[in-house]
């Protein structure tokens, strides 16, 4: 019997604008790096992030209500950072990182050890992209 050699995986080369927009979106949300590190390894259910449970799990800086958490996670799906988990019954309430999200998290883990705080410019661009739907890099 022959052994199958694992193939070396290559990072996807995302456009710089995509990386900046996704990083900006992640920085402007109330989530901590620990949430995304966990999402890299396994799916995280919505209720593990909500209210005081999210703070206890070290996923958020302060309690965030369910609607805000879900809206924030849906925004990260639109940015290409997250995806919803699917099981045999359909879409679940759990989330995982995409390859784009993994790249950003790996970079922050190696450099800062946390998600850097957003600048005022980051907040403005994210607001325009998210709420006004004015596509700015």
N, C-alpha and C positions, 0 to 999 in steps of 0.2 A: 504494500500500500504506500502511496506517495503522500508526503506531507504537503499541505497547501501553505505557501508562504503568504503572510499578510502583506497586503499592498500598502505602500506608504501613502498616507493621505496628504492631499495638497489643500492649502487654504484657498478659499474662494477670494478672488481679487475683486472686491467691491469698489465702485467709484468713490472718490473722496467725498463727494457731496452726500452720498448715502451714509457713509460712516459718520460724518459730522452731524447730519440730521438725526440719526439714531442715537448717537452719544448725547446730543443736546436734549432729546426727548427723555432719555433715561435720567439725566442730571436734574431735570426740572420736576421730577416726580418725587413723592415722599418715601421712596424705597431705598433700602440699604443694600450694599453689595452682597451681603449674606443671602438675601432672597434669590438673587440671580445665580450665585454659586450653587445654591440648592437646586434651582431649576435646571442647571446644567446637568446635574447628576440624576435627578428624578423629577417627576411632576409634583407641583405644589397646588393643592386645592385652594379655591378662593377663600374659604372660611379660615384657613390657616394664616391669612394676611390681614383679616378684618379686625378692627377695634383693638382691644388690649391684647388679644392673642397674637396679632402681628408684632406688637412691641415685645412681648414675651419671647417670641421666636426670633427676635432680632432682625425682622424683615422690614419694619418701619421705624421711623424716629419718634413718632407719636401716633396715638390711635386714629385710624381713618375708617370712616363708615363704609359699608358694603358697596353702595352705589358708586362712591368715589374710587374705590379700589378697582371695581369692575371697569369703570370708564377709563381709568389709567391703563389697565392691562389691555383693553381693547385698542387704545391708542398705540401701545407698544406692538400689538399685532399689525396694525396698519403701517408702522415704521419698519416692520420686518424683523423685530427683535424676538418676539414670542410667537408661539403657536398654541392652540388649544389641543388638549389630549383627546383622542377618540378611542372609544372601546367598542365592543360588539353591539352596543345599543345605540351608538351615535356619539355626538359631542358631549364631553364631560365638563365639569366646572374646574378642571385642573389645567395648569399651564406649564410649558417647558420652553427652554431657549432654542432659538434657531442657530444655524452656523454664524450668522451675523452677530447675534447676541453673545455667542461664545467668544468670538474674536474680541469684542469690546470688554467683556468681563475679564478675559485673560490679560489684556493690556492693563487694566486697572489693578488687577491682583499683583502684577509684577512691578508696577511703578508706585502708585499711591497706597494700595491696600484698602482703598475705599473709593466710592464714586466722588469725583471732584465736585465742589459746589458750582452751581451755574452762575454765570455772570449776568448782568442786566441785559446784555445783548442776547445771551442764550435764552433768557426768559422771553424777550420780545420776539425773537425769531420763532421760538417754539409756539408762542401764543398765535402768531400770524399763521403758522403752518397748521396748527391744530384746530383753532376756533374760527379763523377767517378763511381758511383754506387757500391762503395766498402762498404758492410754492416758492419758498426762498431756501437757498442752500444754507 
